[in-house]
Amino acid sequence: MPDLLVFAPCERVIVNEQDNTISLITLFRRLDISVPRAEAPLAPNAMAPMRWWVLTIWDRQGEDEGRRYEQRVALEDFRGEIIFEVPQTESFQMTADEQRVINFINYFPIGRAGDFRLILSLREVGQQGWRQIKTYPMLVNHIVAQT
């Protein structure tokens, strides 16, 4: 199974077309979400438009040559409940020394504030169970808009 080199949620991933290098803009550890002052709280499953990326880079190990893998990214709240899963499961084949997977997401769950974990899981294509590889802590903070 490949080794994880990078797992990074960020505002933007830029791949240089000339030399294929990667730049990450604004790594996420804390997200301050503006919420309207309202009589009723946000619905726990509320989503807001927000463009963001998750970059994953895998390092091929000797037994990985030609094997196909799938990765899954999910967001878990402080109670251990999965509240968001990246809509597409990305599959890739280890044909080079490293494999990049760039997920683009155009919305973010804003219904709950608190500590979250972005969870990266991997499995070989055709296998049933997912293997949790890494978690990335994130704090979502609600900032009530002033009227």
N, C-alpha and C positions, 0 to 999 in steps of 0.2 A: 504494500500500500504506500502511496507517495507520502512524503513528509510535507507538512505545512510550513511555508516560509513566511507568508504574509496573509493576514486576515484583517481588513481595514474598512469600516464604514466611513464614508466621507461625502462632502458636498459635491465633489467632481473628480473624475479620473481622466487624465489627459494622456494619450499615447502619441508620442512624437512620430510622425510618419517617416522622417528621414532616418532615424537611428533606432526606432522602436523602444525608446526609453519611456518610463512611466513617471508622471507627476501626480501627486495626490493633493487636493486642495481641501483644507479644513477637515481634519479628522474629527469625528464625533465622539465625545465622551459625555458631554452635557448638551442637552437641547432645551433652550428656553422657548416655550410655545406661548404666543399671545392668545389668550382666550377672552371672549367678550364677557363683560359683567352681565350676569343673567340671574333671573330668579331660580331657574332650574339648572342643575349641573349638566355638563356635557354627557351624552350617552357614552357608556364605557367602550362601545365599538366605533366611536366617531373617528373619521378619517379626514385628513386635510391634504390638499394638493401640496406636494413638496418633492422636488427632484433631488435624488441622492443615489449614490453608488456604493456597492460593496466590491472591493478588490480582493481576490484570493490568488495566491501564487503557490503552486505545488512543485516540489522537488522530486524528480523521478528516482526511484530506487531500482536496483538490479532486476527484481522480479516484475516490475511494472511495464516493461517494454511491450507495447501494443495492447495493453489491457485498457478496457473502457470503464470509467468511473462516473458516478453521479454525485453532485453535491446539492445540499439543501441548506437554506438559511432561514431561520425563524427568530422571532422576538418573543421572549418570555417575560412575564411581569413578576413582581416580587412574591406573588403567591405560587409561582410555578406554572401558571396557565399560559399556554401559547396564544398570543393575541394577534399575531401577524406572521404570515409565512410568505417569503418571496414567491410571487405567482408562478415562476418557472423553475423547474428543477433542471439544473445545468448538467449536461453530460459532456465528457471529454475523453480523449484517448491520449495516453502518455507516449507520444512519439518523439519528443524532444527532452532535453535535460530538465526543462521547467515548463509548466503549463499555467497560463493565466486564465482566470475566469473573472469576467467583469459583469456584475448584475446591475442593471439600471432599474430603479423603482421611482414611480412618479407620485406616490402618496405616502403618508406616514400616519400611524394611529396616534391620535391626540386625546382620546377619551379618558386616559388615566395618567396621572403624574406619579413619579417615584422611580425606584431603582428597577432597571430592566437588564436582561442579558440577551445579546445577540448570539445565537447558537449556530455553529457550523457543524454539519454532519456529512459523512461520506459513506458510500458503499460501492462495491463493484456492480456494474450493470448485470441484472439477472438475479442478484441476491435480494433477500427479503428485508433483513434488518438493517437499520442505519447505525453507524458508529459515530458517536459524538466526538468531534475532534478538538474543538476549541470554543470557549465562550468569551464574549467581549462585553464588559460592563458599560452600561449607558444610564445616565440620569436624565429623566424627562421632567422638566420643571414648568408648571403653569404660571404664567404671568398674567394677572387680571388686568385688562385694559382699563385705563382711567377714562372716565366720562366727563 
